[in-house]
Amino acid sequence: MHLQLAGIFFVGITMVCSLQASQAGDDSLVSSQSLNNLIQQFNNRLNTLEARDKIQEQTILDLRKELSVYTGKVGMLQQEVSEKSELISILHKNNTRCTADECSGTEKLKTEVHRSRRQVSTSNVAFTAGLSRSILHAPAYQNIAFDRVHTNIGNGYNALSGIFTAPVSGTYVFFTSILVYNGREIFCRIVVNGVNIADTYGRGTDGRLDQGSQFVIVQLQKGHQVSVQNKVKDDAIFGNQDLYSTFSGFLLHSTYSG
C-alpha cells in the first residue's frame, strides 16, 4: 500500500512539473516554492492515507479476535446441544408407559400405602398395670412384673414379664410410681432395651410408707422394649389390690417410616 502511494506521489510530481514547464516554455524553471507546496500537499495526503490504513489494520485484527471468541462459544454451545440431545434420547428410551393393568396395580399400591399411613398415624397405644402383691426381696436389675393390667390398648404390655413392646414407631410417654415399706428404701429405673433412661427413689421413715415416681418421654422404634427394674438387691416394693405401685405408658405421636 505504501509503495503504491509513493508511486502515485512520484507520478503526480512528474506530471505537475511537466505541465508547468510546458506552460512557461522550455527555458523556464518551476519555482521552488510551488514544488515545495505541492510536495507538502502530497506528503499530507500520504500521511492521512497511512493513518487510515493503520486504523483499518487494527480494526481487522480486533474483528478477527472477536470472531475467534465467538467461534469458540459456538463450539461450546454445539457440544452442549449434542450432550443434551443424547440425554433426551436416553430418557425417551427409558420412559416406557405402563399398561392398563400395571397402572391399575400402581394405583392400588398407592392406596394401600396411604391406608397404612393413616392406620399408623391413628394407632391408639396405651396401658396401665399395677402390682397386686408385695415383693419383699426384689432381685437387682430385674424387671418388675406389674401383674394387674388395667388398660392395654394395642396389646403392647406383657403382665408376665413386665415388658412393654412398642407396636408402632413413635414418641411415647411412660410413668411409674413405686410405694416403699416403712424403714426400707427403693431404687428403681425405667429402661429402654436394657438401657437406663431415668431413676426413681423412695424411703419410708417415721412409721410411714414413701412413694417414688418418674416420668419420661422417649422416641421408640417398632419392637423396642420398655420396663421398670429394681436396682438394689432385696429392696421391698409394696403392692396390693389398690395398686399403689403402677407402670403406665401411651403413644403420644406415631412416626411413619418407609
Secondary structure as GFF3:
##gff-version 3
##sequence-region A 1 258
A	DSSP	alpha_helix	2	24	.	.	.	ID=ss1
A	DSSP	alpha_helix	32	94	.	.	.	ID=ss2
A	DSSP	alpha_helix	100	121	.	.	.	ID=ss3
A	DSSP	beta_strand	126	130	.	.	.	ID=ss4
A	DSSP	beta_strand	135	138	.	.	.	ID=ss5
A	DSSP	beta_strand	142	143	.	.	.	ID=ss6
A	DSSP	beta_strand	148	153	.	.	.	ID=ss7
A	DSSP	beta_strand	157	158	.	.	.	ID=ss8
A	DSSP	beta_strand	163	165	.	.	.	ID=ss9
A	DSSP	beta_strand	170	180	.	.	.	ID=ss10
A	DSSP	beta_strand	185	192	.	.	.	ID=ss11
A	DSSP	beta_strand	195	203	.	.	.	ID=ss12
A	DSSP	beta_strand	210	220	.	.	.	ID=ss13
A	DSSP	beta_strand	225	230	.	.	.	ID=ss14
A	DSSP	beta_strand	235	237	.	.	.	ID=ss15
A	DSSP	beta_strand	246	254	.	.	.	ID=ss16
###
